Structure formats: C-alpha cells, structure tokens
C-alpha cells in the first residue's frame, strides 16, 4: 500500500516538473534542423519551417547545439522571416549569447572543447496574424576541427 502511494506521488511529481518546464521555457512549436554550415554564397544550406501565429503571440528563439572543436569558433544563424510569403524581416543569432541556458554540458581539455546546450537567444512579440516562414543558414569562422552533431533553431511559444 505504501509503495503504491509512493509510486503515485512520484508520477505526479514527474508530471508537475515537466509541466513547469514548459511554463518556464515555453512549448516547442517548430524546429529548424540546420545542422550544416553554409560555406559561401554558392553553397547555402537553407532550412526552413512555417507556422501560423496570431497577434500577441510571444515567440522565443532557442538554439539546440552540440559541437566539438579545438581553439575558438564563432557561430551564427542567419535567419530571414517571411509573413504570408513576403519578406518581413531578418536577424542574426549567436547561439553562444543567451539570457537562459538549459541542459548545458561543456568539457574543455587540452585545447579541445565539447559543448552541448539549449539556449534562449531572442524573444519576439508577433504584431500581426499570419503564416510566418523562418528560413535559416548556419555560418561559422574557419576552424577545420569543428564537428557539428547538432545546430538547430527551436521556436517556442
């Protein structure tokens, strides 16, 4: 009997913790799996997603990163936004600059860095209803040791 109560309380606790994470960070509504570097204008690797948004929606832009490199590296997502098919705006996101980071693991040894994390990089308030298309590329500094296991943009509401 006591074991059943403990198991039930454990399940309730897990559900509450998971629900509170969504309340804190938002619920994922779209993901852009860029994952590859665009090396120049002739080799653009553009990934995109489209979602319907309403006036007043709060949208958070997160990075989901898993990289390994020696020395230093600079990364950025360049994103263009279209509203109902027409160019609407754009932004550049440095995944290493954020106001909130979760699930971070960073190991540095002998010049090698292994780093994975989820980070909130920007917040947007939607001012008009519409279908929004987010197109993104990933650019990095020259570093032949850079290995990208994951470099994705996550949109949360």
ABEGO torsion letter per residue (X at the ends): XAAAAAAAAAAAAAAAAAAAAAAAAEBBABBBBAGBBBABAABBBBBBBBBBBBBGBBBBBBBBBBBBBBEBBBBBBBBBBBBGGBBAEBBBBBAABBABBBGBBBBBBGGBBBBBBBBBABBBBBABBEBBBBBBBBBBBBBAABBBABBBBBBBX
